[in-house]
Amino acid sequence: MRAAAAVIAKAALAVLVTALSLASCGGKPTPSPSPSGIGAQVKSMEEDMNVMREANAAADDVIRAAGDCDAARPLIPAANARMDEAARKIQTAAARQTMEALRKKVREVAENCP
């Protein structure tokens, strides 16, 4: 009889310890108080993608027309304006790098089509 009581006592103790440890955890993880978590980074990347969309389209128009300077020349100022606008809004290093690559391509077309 004593062995059965000891097993029941151990089981009750294990249940109690488990219940207390779950209660102390609160059940839900608390969100990070800093805005620099992975969620904020993903949000910044999404915002940059949206901002870059128009600048990228304008630069692509210039790059596609690079073989025909008469077609490319009037597109260059609009592409530069859109890239300037986007550059003021971008937040991530990856978007800045992409913007610089686009600027370089547009600049090359502009130099080849004086």
TORFI-781858 format. One record per residue (C-alpha): residue number from 1; residue in one letter; x, y, z. Coordinates in nm, 2 decimals, always signed. Layout:
<vexkol><k>NUM</k><r>a</r><px>X</px><py>Y</py><pz>Z</pz></vexkol>
...
//
This chain:
<vexkol><k>1</k><r>m</r><px>+0.00</px><py>+0.00</py><pz>+0.00</pz></vexkol>
<vexkol><k>2</k><r>r</r><px>+0.28</px><py>+0.23</py><pz>+0.08</pz></vexkol>
<vexkol><k>3</k><r>a</r><px>+0.43</px><py>+0.18</py><pz>-0.27</pz></vexkol>
<vexkol><k>4</k><r>a</r><px>+0.11</px><py>+0.28</py><pz>-0.44</pz></vexkol>
<vexkol><k>5</k><r>a</r><px>+0.08</px><py>+0.59</py><pz>-0.22</pz></vexkol>
<vexkol><k>6</k><r>a</r><px>+0.44</px><py>+0.68</py><pz>-0.31</pz></vexkol>
<vexkol><k>7</k><r>v</r><px>+0.37</px><py>+0.64</py><pz>-0.68</pz></vexkol>
<vexkol><k>8</k><r>i</r><px>+0.06</px><py>+0.86</py><pz>-0.65</pz></vexkol>
<vexkol><k>9</k><r>a</r><px>+0.25</px><py>+1.12</py><pz>-0.46</pz></vexkol>
<vexkol><k>10</k><r>k</r><px>+0.53</px><py>+1.13</py><pz>-0.72</pz></vexkol>
<vexkol><k>11</k><r>a</r><px>+0.27</px><py>+1.16</py><pz>-1.00</pz></vexkol>
<vexkol><k>12</k><r>a</r><px>+0.09</px><py>+1.44</py><pz>-0.82</pz></vexkol>
<vexkol><k>13</k><r>l</r><px>+0.42</px><py>+1.62</py><pz>-0.76</pz></vexkol>
<vexkol><k>14</k><r>a</r><px>+0.51</px><py>+1.59</py><pz>-1.13</pz></vexkol>
<vexkol><k>15</k><r>v</r><px>+0.17</px><py>+1.73</py><pz>-1.23</pz></vexkol>
<vexkol><k>16</k><r>l</r><px>+0.21</px><py>+2.02</py><pz>-0.98</pz></vexkol>
<vexkol><k>17</k><r>v</r><px>+0.56</px><py>+2.10</py><pz>-1.11</pz></vexkol>
<vexkol><k>18</k><r>t</r><px>+0.44</px><py>+2.09</py><pz>-1.47</pz></vexkol>
<vexkol><k>19</k><r>a</r><px>+0.14</px><py>+2.31</py><pz>-1.39</pz></vexkol>
<vexkol><k>20</k><r>l</r><px>+0.36</px><py>+2.56</py><pz>-1.21</pz></vexkol>
<vexkol><k>21</k><r>s</r><px>+0.61</px><py>+2.58</py><pz>-1.48</pz></vexkol>
<vexkol><k>22</k><r>l</r><px>+0.34</px><py>+2.64</py><pz>-1.75</pz></vexkol>
<vexkol><k>23</k><r>a</r><px>+0.18</px><py>+2.90</py><pz>-1.54</pz></vexkol>
<vexkol><k>24</k><r>s</r><px>+0.50</px><py>+3.09</py><pz>-1.48</pz></vexkol>
<vexkol><k>25</k><r>c</r><px>+0.57</px><py>+3.10</py><pz>-1.86</pz></vexkol>
<vexkol><k>26</k><r>g</r><px>+0.24</px><py>+3.28</py><pz>-1.91</pz></vexkol>
<vexkol><k>27</k><r>g</r><px>+0.14</px><py>+3.07</py><pz>-2.20</pz></vexkol>
<vexkol><k>28</k><r>k</r><px>+0.22</px><py>+3.33</py><pz>-2.47</pz></vexkol>
<vexkol><k>29</k><r>p</r><px>+0.56</px><py>+3.47</py><pz>-2.57</pz></vexkol>
<vexkol><k>30</k><r>t</r><px>+0.58</px><py>+3.84</py><pz>-2.52</pz></vexkol>
<vexkol><k>31</k><r>p</r><px>+0.66</px><py>+4.04</py><pz>-2.83</pz></vexkol>
<vexkol><k>32</k><r>s</r><px>+1.00</px><py>+4.20</py><pz>-2.86</pz></vexkol>
<vexkol><k>33</k><r>p</r><px>+0.99</px><py>+4.56</py><pz>-2.72</pz></vexkol>
<vexkol><k>34</k><r>s</r><px>+1.24</px><py>+4.68</py><pz>-2.98</pz></vexkol>
<vexkol><k>35</k><r>p</r><px>+1.13</px><py>+4.76</py><pz>-3.33</pz></vexkol>
<vexkol><k>36</k><r>s</r><px>+1.44</px><py>+4.59</py><pz>-3.47</pz></vexkol>
<vexkol><k>37</k><r>g</r><px>+1.31</px><py>+4.23</py><pz>-3.47</pz></vexkol>
<vexkol><k>38</k><r>i</r><px>+1.27</px><py>+4.01</py><pz>-3.77</pz></vexkol>
<vexkol><k>39</k><r>g</r><px>+0.92</px><py>+4.13</py><pz>-3.82</pz></vexkol>
<vexkol><k>40</k><r>a</r><px>+1.04</px><py>+4.49</py><pz>-3.85</pz></vexkol>
<vexkol><k>41</k><r>q</r><px>+1.31</px><py>+4.39</py><pz>-4.10</pz></vexkol>
<vexkol><k>42</k><r>v</r><px>+1.06</px><py>+4.20</py><pz>-4.31</pz></vexkol>
<vexkol><k>43</k><r>k</r><px>+0.82</px><py>+4.50</py><pz>-4.31</pz></vexkol>
<vexkol><k>44</k><r>s</r><px>+1.11</px><py>+4.73</py><pz>-4.41</pz></vexkol>
<vexkol><k>45</k><r>m</r><px>+1.19</px><py>+4.50</py><pz>-4.70</pz></vexkol>
<vexkol><k>46</k><r>e</r><px>+0.83</px><py>+4.48</py><pz>-4.82</pz></vexkol>
<vexkol><k>47</k><r>e</r><px>+0.81</px><py>+4.86</py><pz>-4.80</pz></vexkol>
<vexkol><k>48</k><r>d</r><px>+1.13</px><py>+4.90</py><pz>-5.00</pz></vexkol>
<vexkol><k>49</k><r>m</r><px>+1.00</px><py>+4.66</py><pz>-5.26</pz></vexkol>
<vexkol><k>50</k><r>n</r><px>+0.69</px><py>+4.87</py><pz>-5.31</pz></vexkol>
<vexkol><k>51</k><r>v</r><px>+0.89</px><py>+5.19</py><pz>-5.32</pz></vexkol>
<vexkol><k>52</k><r>m</r><px>+1.14</px><py>+5.04</py><pz>-5.57</pz></vexkol>
<vexkol><k>53</k><r>r</r><px>+0.86</px><py>+4.91</py><pz>-5.81</pz></vexkol>
<vexkol><k>54</k><r>e</r><px>+0.82</px><py>+5.24</py><pz>-6.00</pz></vexkol>
<vexkol><k>55</k><r>a</r><px>+1.19</px><py>+5.33</py><pz>-6.01</pz></vexkol>
<vexkol><k>56</k><r>n</r><px>+1.27</px><py>+4.98</py><pz>-6.13</pz></vexkol>
<vexkol><k>57</k><r>a</r><px>+1.01</px><py>+5.00</py><pz>-6.40</pz></vexkol>
<vexkol><k>58</k><r>a</r><px>+1.14</px><py>+5.34</py><pz>-6.52</pz></vexkol>
<vexkol><k>59</k><r>a</r><px>+1.50</px><py>+5.22</py><pz>-6.52</pz></vexkol>
<vexkol><k>60</k><r>d</r><px>+1.40</px><py>+4.91</py><pz>-6.71</pz></vexkol>
<vexkol><k>61</k><r>d</r><px>+1.24</px><py>+5.12</py><pz>-6.98</pz></vexkol>
<vexkol><k>62</k><r>v</r><px>+1.57</px><py>+5.31</py><pz>-7.02</pz></vexkol>
<vexkol><k>63</k><r>i</r><px>+1.77</px><py>+4.99</py><pz>-7.03</pz></vexkol>
<vexkol><k>64</k><r>r</r><px>+1.54</px><py>+4.82</py><pz>-7.28</pz></vexkol>
<vexkol><k>65</k><r>a</r><px>+1.57</px><py>+5.13</py><pz>-7.51</pz></vexkol>
<vexkol><k>66</k><r>a</r><px>+1.94</px><py>+5.15</py><pz>-7.48</pz></vexkol>
<vexkol><k>67</k><r>g</r><px>+1.99</px><py>+5.03</py><pz>-7.83</pz></vexkol>
<vexkol><k>68</k><r>d</r><px>+1.79</px><py>+5.33</py><pz>-7.97</pz></vexkol>
<vexkol><k>69</k><r>c</r><px>+1.92</px><py>+5.65</py><pz>-7.83</pz></vexkol>
<vexkol><k>70</k><r>d</r><px>+1.63</px><py>+5.85</py><pz>-7.97</pz></vexkol>
<vexkol><k>71</k><r>a</r><px>+1.39</px><py>+5.64</py><pz>-7.77</pz></vexkol>
<vexkol><k>72</k><r>a</r><px>+1.61</px><py>+5.62</py><pz>-7.46</pz></vexkol>
<vexkol><k>73</k><r>r</r><px>+1.71</px><py>+5.99</py><pz>-7.43</pz></vexkol>
<vexkol><k>74</k><r>p</r><px>+1.36</px><py>+6.12</py><pz>-7.32</pz></vexkol>
<vexkol><k>75</k><r>l</r><px>+1.32</px><py>+5.83</py><pz>-7.07</pz></vexkol>
<vexkol><k>76</k><r>i</r><px>+1.64</px><py>+5.91</py><pz>-6.88</pz></vexkol>
<vexkol><k>77</k><r>p</r><px>+1.52</px><py>+6.22</py><pz>-6.68</pz></vexkol>
<vexkol><k>78</k><r>a</r><px>+1.20</px><py>+6.05</py><pz>-6.57</pz></vexkol>
<vexkol><k>79</k><r>a</r><px>+1.39</px><py>+5.74</py><pz>-6.46</pz></vexkol>
<vexkol><k>80</k><r>n</r><px>+1.64</px><py>+5.96</py><pz>-6.26</pz></vexkol>
<vexkol><k>81</k><r>a</r><px>+1.35</px><py>+6.15</py><pz>-6.10</pz></vexkol>
<vexkol><k>82</k><r>r</r><px>+1.18</px><py>+5.82</py><pz>-5.99</pz></vexkol>
<vexkol><k>83</k><r>m</r><px>+1.50</px><py>+5.68</py><pz>-5.86</pz></vexkol>
<vexkol><k>84</k><r>d</r><px>+1.57</px><py>+6.00</py><pz>-5.66</pz></vexkol>
<vexkol><k>85</k><r>e</r><px>+1.22</px><py>+5.98</py><pz>-5.51</pz></vexkol>
<vexkol><k>86</k><r>a</r><px>+1.26</px><py>+5.61</py><pz>-5.42</pz></vexkol>
<vexkol><k>87</k><r>a</r><px>+1.61</px><py>+5.67</py><pz>-5.28</pz></vexkol>
<vexkol><k>88</k><r>r</r><px>+1.47</px><py>+5.91</py><pz>-5.02</pz></vexkol>
<vexkol><k>89</k><r>k</r><px>+1.23</px><py>+5.64</py><pz>-4.90</pz></vexkol>
<vexkol><k>90</k><r>i</r><px>+1.43</px><py>+5.32</py><pz>-4.90</pz></vexkol>
<vexkol><k>91</k><r>q</r><px>+1.53</px><py>+5.18</py><pz>-4.56</pz></vexkol>
<vexkol><k>92</k><r>t</r><px>+1.74</px><py>+4.87</py><pz>-4.62</pz></vexkol>
<vexkol><k>93</k><r>a</r><px>+2.10</px><py>+4.82</py><pz>-4.74</pz></vexkol>
<vexkol><k>94</k><r>a</r><px>+1.98</px><py>+4.57</py><pz>-5.01</pz></vexkol>
<vexkol><k>95</k><r>a</r><px>+1.75</px><py>+4.83</py><pz>-5.16</pz></vexkol>
<vexkol><k>96</k><r>r</r><px>+2.02</px><py>+5.09</py><pz>-5.16</pz></vexkol>
<vexkol><k>97</k><r>q</r><px>+2.25</px><py>+4.85</py><pz>-5.34</pz></vexkol>
<vexkol><k>98</k><r>t</r><px>+1.98</px><py>+4.77</py><pz>-5.59</pz></vexkol>
<vexkol><k>99</k><r>m</r><px>+1.92</px><py>+5.14</py><pz>-5.64</pz></vexkol>
<vexkol><k>100</k><r>e</r><px>+2.29</px><py>+5.21</py><pz>-5.71</pz></vexkol>
<vexkol><k>101</k><r>a</r><px>+2.30</px><py>+4.93</py><pz>-5.96</pz></vexkol>
<vexkol><k>102</k><r>l</r><px>+2.00</px><py>+5.08</py><pz>-6.14</pz></vexkol>
<vexkol><k>103</k><r>r</r><px>+2.15</px><py>+5.42</py><pz>-6.13</pz></vexkol>
<vexkol><k>104</k><r>k</r><px>+2.47</px><py>+5.28</py><pz>-6.28</pz></vexkol>
<vexkol><k>105</k><r>k</r><px>+2.28</px><py>+5.12</py><pz>-6.57</pz></vexkol>
<vexkol><k>106</k><r>v</r><px>+2.09</px><py>+5.44</py><pz>-6.64</pz></vexkol>
<vexkol><k>107</k><r>r</r><px>+2.40</px><py>+5.64</py><pz>-6.62</pz></vexkol>
<vexkol><k>108</k><r>e</r><px>+2.57</px><py>+5.41</py><pz>-6.87</pz></vexkol>
<vexkol><k>109</k><r>v</r><px>+2.29</px><py>+5.46</py><pz>-7.12</pz></vexkol>
<vexkol><k>110</k><r>a</r><px>+2.30</px><py>+5.83</py><pz>-7.07</pz></vexkol>
<vexkol><k>111</k><r>e</r><px>+2.67</px><py>+5.84</py><pz>-7.14</pz></vexkol>
<vexkol><k>112</k><r>n</r><px>+2.63</px><py>+5.63</py><pz>-7.45</pz></vexkol>
<vexkol><k>113</k><r>c</r><px>+2.34</px><py>+5.85</py><pz>-7.58</pz></vexkol>
<vexkol><k>114</k><r>p</r><px>+2.46</px><py>+6.21</py><pz>-7.54</pz></vexkol>
//
